[in-house]
Amino acid sequence: MKKVGVIHTTPATLQSTAKLIKDNISDIQVMNILDDTILADMAAEHNIDYVKERWAVYAKTLAEMGADAVLSACSTVGPFAEECNEKMDIPVLRIDEAMAEEAVKMGNKITVIATFKPTLAPTTDLIRRKGPNAEVKTILIDEAYKELNAGNQKKHNELIISKVKEEIGKADVMVLAQASMSAALADCNELDLSRILTSPLLGILKLKSILE
């Protein structure tokens, strides 16, 4: 049985990510680590070097626990995963890498929507590295992040869908930067989702290909 370690920065991704992994990768054990202080530190730009250091400790701990790969469930700390991937003996993936790769295949005009401001820079940087000619527009819906933290998933989803409806058709592809945003599309039947990308499934399919 393969083992995958997942590092979370919010409880919002815990159950959904584990379910997606088990639904798409057979004979797999999921080991989760959650540090819900990371996003507050990133937002406050508080001792980022220490945040990166402890994230690396979590990745190494999961490797010592027998993980065959580590997945970062948070796009905000994606660069930490890339650094660990260079240093560790097992693959360390950022969940949004496959999404960025797919986005640049779909067109040069890309709109990135986030609810958490510190996610915008690492996401747009990743997209531009995957597609140097990409024209990236960024949109922040910080009110949705506040609603999610207050436990109001419904309002969080509504705010995201409202903004998606405003922006759809203005770019070749729209990217929802955070894994937690994908839930907003789950019950949205009135939109053509073919030009809207989210990270969880694409990231887990990339993880599957690496494990196989």
N, C-alpha and C positions, 0 to 999 in steps of 0.2 A: 504493500500500500504506500502510495506517495503521500508526502506531507507538505502542506503549504502554510507558511506563516503570514498573517495579515496584520499590518500595523494601522490602527485607526486613530483619528484625532477627534472623532465625534461618535456618540452612540448611534447616530442616524444611519450609519453604514454597516453596523455590526451584523444584524440578521440578514439584511438583503444581500450583502456581499457573500456571506457564507452560503446562502441558498443558491445564488447564481453559480458559485464554484461547484457545489455538489450536483447541481442540475446539468452542468456542462462537462464536468470531468469525473469520470468513473473511478471508483476505488480510491478516494481521496480523503485525507483527514485535514481539517482546517484548525489551525491554532491561532487564536486572536490575542493581540495586545492592544489595549486602549489607553491612550493618554489624552484626556480631554482638557489638559492645561496648555497644550501646544498652540492651539489656534489663538488663545488670548495672548500668549507671548509673541506670536507672529504679528498679530494686529498692533500690539504696543511696541513692536520692534525691540523687545526686551531680551537682551542676552542671547541673540540668535545663535552664536557659536555654541552655547551650552545646549540649546534646543537641538541643534544638529548632532552634538555629541551624544545626547541621551537617545535620540532616534537611532543612531548607529549602534548603541548598546542594545536596543530592542532587537535590531536586525541580527546582531551577533548572538544574542540569547536564543532567538528562534532557530538559528543555524545549529547551535549547541544542543537544542532540543530535538534535532533530527530533521528540520525542515529541508526539503529538496529545493525550495525557492521561497523568496520573500516578496510579498506584494504590498506596496504602499497604497492604501485606499484613499489617500488624500492628495489632491493635486497641488495644494499649497506647498507641501514639503517634497514634491517630486524631485527637485534637485538633490536632496539628501539621498534619495534612493539611487540616483545616478552615480553619486560619489561612492556609495557603498558597493554598487555593482562592479566598480572598477577595482575595489580592494578585496572583496570577499570571494570565496571559492564556490559559492552557489549564486544563481541568478537572483538579482534584486531588481524588481520591476516597478515602474510608476504606472498607475492604473490608466493614466491618460495618454500614454505614448502611442498606443494603437489608434486612438481617436485622432490624434494629431496627424498621424501618417495617413489615415483615411481622408481627413479633411483636405489635405493638400492635393490628394488625387482627384477630389471632386471639383476643385476650382481654385482660383487665386484670390477671389474676393470672399473673405471669411469673417463672420461676425462671432465674437466670443462674448457670451453672457455669463456673468458670475454674480453671486449674492454676497461674496466675501472678498473685500478689496485685495488682500494680499495674494489671492489666487490669480489675479489677472496677469501680473508680470511673469510668473513662471510658465503659465499656459501660453501666453503670446510668444514668449521666448522659444518655447519648445516648437510651436507651429512654424516660426520663422526659421528655425534650424532645419526642420523637415522640408520646408518649402521656402527658399530664400526670396522668391518672387511674390510671396503671399502679401496681399493687402489686408491687414487685420484691423477691424473695428472692434472696440471694446465697450461693453455696456455693464454697468453695475446696478444691481437691484438690492441695495443693502437692507431695505425694509423687509424683504423676504427672509433674509438671514435672521433678523430680529424676531420675526414670527416663528421661525423654526426653533430658535432657542427658547421661545416662550411656550413651546409645545403645540403651536397652532399649525400643524402640517397642511390643513386645508387652505388656509389663507396664504401660506408659503407657496403652495402649488398654483393658486389662482393668480398671484402676482407674477410668477414666472410665465404662465400661459398667456397672460395679458400682454406682456412684453414681447413674447415670441410672435404673437399675432400681429403686433405693430411692425415687427422687423422682418418677418418672413417674406421672401421675394426680393429683398433688397441686397442679398448676397448670394453667392453660389452655394454656400453651405453655412449653417449656423451650428455653433459648438456650445454646449452647456458645460461650463468648465469644471464643475464639482460633481462628484459621484452622487452626492445627496440630492442633486437637482433632477436626476433621472426619474424620480418618483412622480414628478409633476406631469410627465407625459403618459403615465400608466393608463389613465382613464380619459385621455384626450383623443376622441374619435373624429373631431371635426377638422383636424389639421393633417396635412400631408407631411408625415414624419420622415419621408425619404431623404430630405435635405437637412435634417436636424440630427446631430450626433451627440450621444452621451457616452461616458467612458466605461461604465462597469462591464457590460457584456463584451465589448471590443477588447478591453484589457484582459478579461478572463480568457477569452479565446486565444489571445497572444500567449498568456501564461500556459494554456493547454498545449499549444504547439511547442513551447520550450520544454515542458515536462515530458512530452512524447518523443 
